[in-house]
């Protein structure tokens, strides 16, 4: 799932983005309301984390503008404003949850996941993916093959979830790099190949049929059966 973090303090912004990235989320960042608005209206984010003290516009005004423009993704407000009145105002003006600063990383991640579960609702799209005997729980960030829990890093889980969501479709290295690392493809980097090699060892080693296949010169595909 993809998140947008809106925070003008670079240290806090980098800290939050890193924590959420390590928890398995794809993360975009914005340092001001104008950038956040331009990114959010694209509609690609599953949730937003918004600081109220932005340099060009109050965070509550940004949230109101997002709602007026039809952005329905849930918003977790981060703010040093800790009074009950501030929290109530934040929730009444379009926020879905309110986390005062300073905060614990574990609580931040838990609140984001809770927002995503609530936004999904009972009629939401599936929170699990499966290919053959491989099953992914997108809420718990767990993967099992044949019922056995796979010991995946957050980055490995992101790659596997991306492949599973596009099962049978060949994903290029550039596509994986952009989706998982939010980086433009660099022909000199082998970071995708290294991570997929490790992932294949955890998903396929000692198991049949092989699921993670290399399409030489193109990229990777997750599918049951023989080589594509």
N, C-alpha and C positions, 0 to 999 in steps of 0.2 A: 504494500500500500504506500501511497505517496503523500507526503506531508509538506506544508509550507510553513516555515518558521519566520516570523516577522519580528525583528528585534534590532534596535539601533546600536546597542552596546556590542562591539565586536567580540569581546571575550565571552560574554554570555551567549551570543548567537552561535559562536563556534562550539561552545561547550554543549549547548542544547542539541545542535545539529549532530555532533559526534555521538552523543548519548543515544539519540533516536536512531541514528544510522547503525550503531552497534546492536541495537535492539531489533534490527531487521527491517527498518523502514527506509524507503527512498526519500531523501530530504532535499527540498529546494529552500533557499533563504532569500530574504529581502531585508534591507536596512532602513527602508522608509515606506510610507504609505503608498506613494505613487508607484513604486516598483511592485509592491505587494498587490495592488489593485490590478496592474497589468498582467501579473502572473495568475492571480486567482480567477479572473474572469474567463480564463481558458478552460476552466472546469475539469482540470486533470487531477486535482488534489482531493484526497479522501477526508482530510481534516486540516485545520489551520491552528497554529499556535501563535497568538498575537500579543505582543507587549503593548501597553497603553501609552507609554511615554515615547512616542515617535517624534522625530525632529520636524516633520513637515505637516503633521496632522495628528490630532488625538486618535488613539487607537479605537475608541468607541465610535467616532465619526467614520473611520474606515470600515468597521463592522457594519454599521448602518448602511453605508454605501454599497457594500458587498451584497447585503440582503436586498437592497433596492434593485440591484442588477441581476438578481436571480441566483446568486451563489448560495447554495443550500448546505454546503459542507459544514460539519460541526466545527465550532470555534472554542478552543481552550484559551482563556485570557490569562496572561502572566502580568502581574503588576506588583509594585511596591506599595500600592494603596491597599490597606488592609482592613479598613473599617467595614462594618456590616452594610452601611449605606452605599459604599463603593461597589461592594459585591452585588448588591441587589440591582444597582443601576447597570452594571455590566451585563447581568443576566437579562434584564428587561430590554436592553438595547441590542439584543441579538446574539450575545454570547451563550454558549451551552454549558460551560463550566468555568470556574474561577480558581486560579492557584496563586496565592500570594507569594512574593519573594521574601526571603530566600526559601528555596524548596529542595526536597530530596529528589535525586534522579529517579529512584524507584517509584516515588509517587507520581512524578511527571509521566513516566512510561505507563504506569497503571491507569492514570486518568485518560491518557490518549487512547489506550486500548478500550477502556470502558466507553468512551465517546463513540468509537468506531462500532462497538457492539450495539449500542443504543441506536445509532444511525442506521445500522443494518436492519434492525427490527425483525419480526417473525416472518415477514414475507420477502426478506432480502435474498439476494443471490447466495449460493452456497458458500460456506466458509471452509469447505474442504475441497481438495483436488485429488484425483486418483488416476493413475496410469498403470494398468495391469495390477500387480499386488503392491504398488507404491501408493501410499496415502499421505497427504499433507494437510495438517490442521493450520489454517491461516490465522486463527485467533491465538492459539497457544504457540505458534511458530515451532511445531514439531513435525517430523517426518518419520514414517515407519515403512519398512518393506517386509512383507510377509509377517506383519505384526511386531517386528523387532524395531525398537527405537533407534534411529540413526543419530550418531553424535556429530551434528553439523554446527559449524560456526554460523553466526548471523548472516555473513556474506554468502556462504554456501547455500543457506536456506533461501536467500533472495534469488540466487541464480536458479536453484531447482524449482522454486515456485514460478518464476518467469517461464522456464522451459515447460513446466507442467500445464500452465495456463495456455500455452501455445503448442500443446502436444501434437506431434505429427508435422509441425511447421519448422522449417530450418531457420534458426536465428543466427544472424551474422555476429561476428565478434564486435563490430561497431554497435549493433543493436543492444547487445548484452552490456557493453561498457557504458553506453548512454543510460540504460534503464537502471542498472545496479550502482554504478559509480557516478552517474550524471557527468560523464566526461566525453569529450569528442574523441573519436578514434585516433590513436597514435600508432602508426605502423611499427614503431620501435618497441612498443610495450607488449609483453607476453602475459600480463596479469590475468587476462581472461583464461588463457590456456592453462596457466598454473592452477588456478582455482577449479577449473573444470576437471583437470587431471585428478586432483585430490577428491573432488566430488564423485567422480566415476568410481574411484576406489572404494568409497563408502557405500555407494548405491548398488554397484554391480558386482564387486569382487565376491566370488564364491556363490553367486546367485544366477539363476536362469529364469526367463530370458534376459539378455542384456537390454538395458533401457536407454542408456545415454550413448548416442552415436556421434561420431565425427563425420562431417561431410567435407572432404578434403578441399581446401581452397575456399571454402564458404563459411562454415561455422559448425553449429551443433544442433541436434534435434533429440527430443525425448519421445520415444515410441517403443512399443513392444514389437517383437519379431526380429527379423534379420536386419542387416545393414541397409540403410536407405539407398 
